Amino acid sequence: MLRIVAGDGEAVSGVEVPHEGVGTFRAVSFWTVRDGRIVRGTEYWTSPGADPRPAWRAAYTDPM
């Protein structure tokens, strides 16, 4: 687990998932929670270094 942010029925989690033979993946997930249950989730997956930062954004980001 890299990070969790939650509040008022919404949560966001960031995780790193190692996979032997394939490499490491990172995922960020957006969760909606009602009555203690997850009722909706959306995930975005990538691999570190797979999506290089655009040159115009370099001053605002740090490599992970």
Short mmCIF file of the C-alpha atoms (twelve columns), coordinates in Angstrom:
data_MODEL
# 
_entry.id   MODEL 
# 
loop_
_atom_site.group_PDB 
_atom_site.id 
_atom_site.type_symbol 
_atom_site.label_atom_id 
_atom_site.label_alt_id 
_atom_site.label_comp_id 
_atom_site.label_asym_id 
_atom_site.label_seq_id 
_atom_site.Cartn_x 
_atom_site.Cartn_y 
_atom_site.Cartn_z 
_atom_site.pdbx_PDB_model_num 
ATOM 1  C CA . MET A 1  0.000   0.000   0.000   1 
ATOM 2  C CA . LEU A 2  1.413   3.350   -1.004  1 
ATOM 3  C CA . ARG A 3  -1.379  5.622   0.212   1 
ATOM 4  C CA . ILE A 4  -5.064  5.796   1.177   1 
ATOM 5  C CA . VAL A 5  -7.171  8.955   1.306   1 
ATOM 6  C CA . ALA A 6  -10.774 8.708   2.509   1 
ATOM 7  C CA . GLY A 7  -13.700 10.813  3.553   1 
ATOM 8  C CA . ASP A 8  -17.505 10.952  3.456   1 
ATOM 9  C CA . GLY A 9  -18.224 7.793   1.461   1 
ATOM 10 C CA . GLU A 10 -15.298 8.103   -0.949  1 
ATOM 11 C CA . ALA A 11 -11.814 6.611   -0.824  1 
ATOM 12 C CA . VAL A 12 -8.744  6.562   -3.045  1 
ATOM 13 C CA . SER A 13 -5.975  3.982   -2.729  1 
ATOM 14 C CA . GLY A 14 -2.588  3.754   -4.389  1 
ATOM 15 C CA . VAL A 15 -0.822  0.396   -4.455  1 
ATOM 16 C CA . GLU A 16 2.262   -1.201  -5.947  1 
ATOM 17 C CA . VAL A 17 1.821   -4.764  -7.204  1 
ATOM 18 C CA . PRO A 18 4.958   -6.851  -7.872  1 
ATOM 19 C CA . HIS A 19 4.514   -9.647  -10.390 1 
ATOM 20 C CA . GLU A 20 7.286   -12.200 -10.721 1 
ATOM 21 C CA . GLY A 21 8.568   -12.448 -14.273 1 
ATOM 22 C CA . VAL A 22 6.536   -9.490  -15.536 1 
ATOM 23 C CA . GLY A 23 7.567   -6.594  -13.312 1 
ATOM 24 C CA . THR A 24 5.990   -4.114  -10.974 1 
ATOM 25 C CA . PHE A 25 2.674   -2.415  -11.588 1 
ATOM 26 C CA . ARG A 26 1.085   0.563   -9.866  1 
ATOM 27 C CA . ALA A 27 -2.641  1.101   -9.496  1 
ATOM 28 C CA . VAL A 28 -4.805  3.909   -8.206  1 
ATOM 29 C CA . SER A 29 -8.380  3.036   -7.268  1 
ATOM 30 C CA . PHE A 30 -11.369 5.273   -6.618  1 
ATOM 31 C CA . TRP A 31 -13.999 3.722   -4.340  1 
ATOM 32 C CA . THR A 32 -17.530 4.721   -3.370  1 
ATOM 33 C CA . VAL A 33 -18.696 3.297   -0.042  1 
ATOM 34 C CA . ARG A 34 -22.306 3.130   1.205   1 
ATOM 35 C CA . ASP A 35 -23.379 1.498   4.476   1 
ATOM 36 C CA . GLY A 36 -19.909 -0.002  4.959   1 
ATOM 37 C CA . ARG A 37 -19.810 -1.675  1.528   1 
ATOM 38 C CA . ILE A 38 -17.996 -0.786  -1.659  1 
ATOM 39 C CA . VAL A 39 -20.678 -0.005  -4.237  1 
ATOM 40 C CA . ARG A 40 -18.482 1.322   -7.036  1 
ATOM 41 C CA . GLY A 41 -14.830 1.203   -7.996  1 
ATOM 42 C CA . THR A 42 -12.670 2.463   -10.846 1 
ATOM 43 C CA . GLU A 43 -8.998  1.480   -11.225 1 
ATOM 44 C CA . TYR A 44 -6.166  2.763   -13.375 1 
ATOM 45 C CA . TRP A 45 -3.030  0.603   -13.829 1 
ATOM 46 C CA . THR A 46 0.420   1.361   -15.208 1 
ATOM 47 C CA . SER A 47 4.042   0.303   -14.873 1 
ATOM 48 C CA . PRO A 48 6.683   2.651   -13.437 1 
ATOM 49 C CA . GLY A 49 8.369   4.438   -16.333 1 
ATOM 50 C CA . ALA A 50 5.786   3.265   -18.882 1 
ATOM 51 C CA . ASP A 51 4.205   6.687   -19.243 1 
ATOM 52 C CA . PRO A 52 6.952   9.298   -19.521 1 
ATOM 53 C CA . ARG A 53 6.103   12.785  -18.344 1 
ATOM 54 C CA . PRO A 54 5.603   15.351  -21.099 1 
ATOM 55 C CA . ALA A 55 8.384   17.952  -21.383 1 
ATOM 56 C CA . TRP A 56 5.982   20.805  -20.533 1 
ATOM 57 C CA . ARG A 57 5.158   19.148  -17.191 1 
ATOM 58 C CA . ALA A 58 8.752   18.322  -16.142 1 
ATOM 59 C CA . ALA A 59 9.051   21.337  -13.854 1 
ATOM 60 C CA . TYR A 60 6.001   20.187  -11.857 1 
ATOM 61 C CA . THR A 61 6.811   16.481  -11.379 1 
ATOM 62 C CA . ASP A 62 9.488   14.188  -9.979  1 
ATOM 63 C CA . PRO A 63 10.307  10.748  -11.420 1 
ATOM 64 C CA . MET A 64 9.017   7.888   -9.268  1 
# 
